[in-house]
């Protein structure tokens, strides 16, 4: 399973909801987790592997070497809290760069697991940021669409250089 790189038009499309009872969704989610870990990511959305479905996998546990992916089917942002904090973000679909993005620190998301059970996840710090970042992908937005305009210009320039230098998914660079 390959990571789709920006500026692929697939990354700019809004994803379709999916049915949990569709067995291909469970298979897709498991393959996404493997691709995420292989590329040292903490989150991955289906359009990043070429599938326009509302599926996300995250694992933001930085304190354990154990793999504990959270599979989210049809996730919906329920709540954001706090004044936006500017922090650098990387993205498997935009390798070789880190982009400064302002986001509220806390996010709450409702989703279905692979068995169709409804769950809510909430978090701040890396998890809160990751949830927002991955849901952006489901709505056709990359880091370039959510950062401020001046940062976008700088990030696009840096991204061109990173790609020319052979940047691969999982590699980040200096903050923009």
N, C-alpha and C positions, 0 to 999 in steps of 0.2 A: 504494500500500500504506500503510494508516494504522496508527499505533501505538495499541494498546489501552491505555487508561488505567485505573489503579486507581481505584475498587474493582471493576472488571469481574470477575465470577465466573470468567471464563476464566483469569485469572491465578492462581487458587487450585486449579487442577486439575493432576493429574499427567499428563504427556505420554506418549504411546505411542511405542514404538520404531518405526523406519521401515526400509523396504527401500531400499538404495542403488540397486538396479536400477529403482526407480520414477522415471521421468523427471520427474515433477512435483516431486520432492524437489530435484533440481538447479535447476530453475526457481525454486522457492521460495527456496532458499539465495541465488541471485543477486539476487532481488528484495529479500531481507532485507538484503543488503550495501548495495544502493542506498538503502534506507530508513535504515539505520544512518548512512551517510555524510551523507545529506540532513539528518538530525537531529543531527549532530555527536556521535554516540555512538562508543564504542570496543568495544561488544558488543551483541548482540541475540539473543534466543531466540525460537523460533517462536511460543510463546503470546503474545508481545508484538505479534504481527501477526495474531492470531486463529486460529492453527493449532496444534492439540494434538499435535505431533510433536516428537521429540527431535532438533532441529536448532538449531545455534548458529553464529553468525558473530562473530569477534572481529578487531580490528586495534588493537593497543595500541602501535604504533610511533609515538612522539611526536617522534622526531628527523627524520622524513622526511615530505615532503608527498605522497609516493607512496602509493597505495592498495595494500595487501597483505593482503586479507582471508584469514583462515583459516576454512575451512568445516568444521564438525564435525558428523558424523552419528552419532547414538547415543553421545554422549560419556559416559564413566564416570570418576568421580573415583577415582584409584588411590592417591594419597597426599597427605597434608597434613603440613607440618613447621613447627616453630617455635612459640614462645609467641604467642598472639593479640596483634595490634596493633590498637588502635582508630584508625580513620581515617574521614573523611567519604566517603560514596559518593552518587553521583547515579544516576538511573535514567530512561530514556526514558518508562517507564510511570508514573512519579511525578514529573512535572515541577515545577520551581519550588522544590525543596528539596534539601538535602544532609543525609544521616543518618549519624551516627557508628555504625560497626559494628565489632565485634571479630572479626578473622579471623586464622588462621595466615598468615604471610607467604608461604609456599611451597605451591604446588599442582602436582600432576602428574595429567594427564588422558589417557586412551586414547580414541581415536575413529577413525572411518572418514572418509576424504576423499570427494569427490564421485565418484571412480572406484572406491570400495570398498576402497581400500588402507588397512591399519591403520597408525596413527601414534600417537606419544606426544608430548605437549607438556608442558613444565614451565617454571615461571617463578615469580619472586617480584615484589614491588613491584606495579605496576599490572596486569601480566599475571596474576600469581597471584590477585590480588583479583578481577579481571574473570572469570577462569575460575570461581571459586567463585560469584560473583554470578549468572552466566548459567546455571550448572547448578542453582542454587536455583530459578530460573524454571521449569526443566523438571520440578521436583518440586513445583510449586505454591506456591512461597514468594516473596514480595516482600521488600523491605527492611524492611517493617513486621513481618514474621514473624521476621526474624533478628536484629533489634536488641534491646537489653535493654528490659524493660517500661516503665521511666520514659521512656526515649528514644522508645519507640513512642508514648506518649501525646502527648509534645511534637511529634513528627514528624507525627502525624495532624492535630493542631491546625494546624500550619504548612502542611500540605498543603491543608487546607480553605481557608485564606487564599490560598494560591498559586493554586488553581483559581479561586476567586472573583475574583482579580486577572487571570485570563486566561493563566496559565502554559501554555506549550507544550512538547512534547517537545524535549529538548536544553537547556532552561533549568534551571539549578540556582540555589539560593538560599543563604542563610546556613546554616552548619552548626547542627544541633540538638544 
